[in-house]
Amino acid sequence: MAVFAGKQIILGPLFGGLVALIGGRWLDRAISGKKIDDKIEGIILLALAILSYALAESLGGNGFLAAFAAGITLGCTVRHRCGSLIDFMEEEGQILTMFAFLLFGAMLLPEGWRWRVRQRFFMRWAVFSWCGFWPSLWP
């Protein structure tokens, strides 16, 4: 178990940082040489995060730690500041947050549906039992 935990903690950030370091330097050179468009920078950063996650998971590391380390490394490696990149990452973050809440709600749907069916059953039972109880009180 200690070997597994060590691999997860060490290999994940190592591969994430390595992918981000190489990709960030490549991205910086491409931007300074005007070889790529501003609109594609966000997609490249997203691809680097997915690549670091996939590489770490395939080689025995933790993908979440790899993506986290890649984000930190990219923040330190990429030297230029551009508004389109920040806008893209904010919009992508909002979309992924909404998708995460959609999945969370979809996971809770069956339990909520069962609770609603039970609630309707008990409401009908209460109404019908009171309907049967009230006439018995009349003289």
C-alpha positions in Angstrom: 0.0 0.0 0.0 2.9 2.4 0.7 4.4 1.7 -2.7 1.0 2.5 -4.3 0.6 5.7 -2.3 4.2 6.8 -3.1 3.6 6.3 -6.8 0.4 8.2 -6.7 1.9 11.2 -4.8 5.3 11.3 -6.6 4.5 10.3 -10.2 1.4 12.4 -10.6 2.9 15.8 -10.0 6.2 14.8 -11.7 4.5 13.9 -15.0 2.1 16.8 -14.7 4.9 19.3 -14.1 7.0 17.7 -16.9 4.2 17.9 -19.5 3.4 21.5 -18.5 7.0 22.6 -18.5 7.6 21.3 -22.0 4.2 22.4 -23.3 4.4 25.8 -21.7 7.8 26.6 -23.1 6.6 25.4 -26.5 3.5 27.5 -26.3 5.5 30.6 -25.2 7.8 30.2 -28.2 4.9 29.8 -30.6 3.1 32.8 -29.2 6.2 35.1 -29.3 7.0 33.9 -32.9 3.3 34.6 -33.9 2.9 31.0 -35.1 -0.5 30.3 -33.5 -3.7 32.3 -33.2 -4.9 33.8 -29.9 -8.1 31.6 -30.1 -6.2 28.3 -30.0 -4.2 29.1 -26.9 -7.0 28.0 -24.5 -7.5 24.7 -26.4 -3.7 24.0 -26.2 -3.8 24.6 -22.4 -6.8 22.4 -22.0 -5.1 19.7 -24.1 -1.9 19.9 -21.9 -4.0 19.4 -18.8 -5.8 16.4 -20.3 -2.4 15.0 -21.6 -0.8 15.3 -18.1 -3.8 13.6 -16.5 -3.7 10.8 -19.1 0.0 10.3 -18.9 0.1 10.1 -15.1 -2.9 7.7 -15.0 -1.4 5.4 -17.6 2.0 5.3 -15.8 0.7 4.7 -12.3 0.5 8.3 -11.0 -2.5 10.3 -9.8 -4.2 12.2 -12.6 -5.8 14.8 -10.4 -2.4 15.7 -8.8 -0.9 15.7 -12.3 -3.4 18.1 -13.7 -3.1 20.3 -10.6 0.7 20.4 -10.9 0.4 21.1 -14.6 -1.8 24.1 -13.9 0.7 25.5 -11.4 3.6 24.8 -13.7 1.9 26.4 -16.6 1.1 29.5 -14.6 4.8 29.9 -13.8 6.1 28.8 -17.2 4.0 30.8 -19.7 5.3 34.3 -19.6 2.8 36.2 -21.7 -0.5 37.5 -20.4 -3.4 37.5 -22.8 -7.0 38.3 -22.2 -8.3 35.7 -24.6 -6.7 32.9 -22.7 -8.1 34.1 -19.4 -11.6 34.5 -20.9 -11.4 31.0 -22.4 -10.4 29.4 -19.1 -13.2 31.3 -17.2 -15.8 30.2 -19.7 -14.5 26.6 -19.8 -14.5 26.5 -16.0 -18.1 27.7 -15.9 -19.2 25.1 -18.4 -17.4 22.3 -16.6 -18.9 23.4 -13.3 -22.4 23.3 -14.8 -21.7 19.9 -16.2 -20.4 18.6 -12.8 -23.6 19.8 -11.2 -25.7 18.2 -14.0 -24.0 14.9 -13.3 -24.4 15.3 -9.6 -28.1 16.0 -10.0 -28.4 13.0 -12.4 -26.9 10.7 -9.8 -29.4 12.0 -7.2 -32.4 11.7 -9.5 -33.3 8.0 -8.8 -33.3 8.6 -5.0 -35.3 11.8 -5.4 -37.7 10.0 -7.7 -38.2 7.2 -5.1 -38.7 9.8 -2.4 -41.3 11.6 -4.5 -43.2 8.4 -5.1 -43.1 7.6 -1.4 -44.3 11.2 -0.6 -47.2 10.9 -3.0 -48.2 7.5 -1.5 -48.2 8.9 2.1 -50.1 12.0 1.0 -52.8 9.9 -0.7 -52.9 7.6 2.3 -53.3 10.6 4.6 -56.1 12.1 2.5 -58.0 8.9 2.1 -57.6 8.0 5.8 -59.0 11.4 6.8 -61.8 11.1 4.2 -62.7 7.8 5.8 -62.3 9.2 9.4 -64.4 12.3 9.1 -67.7 10.5 8.1 -67.3 8.3 11.2 -67.5 11.3 13.4 -70.8 12.5 12.1 -73.9 11.4 14.0 
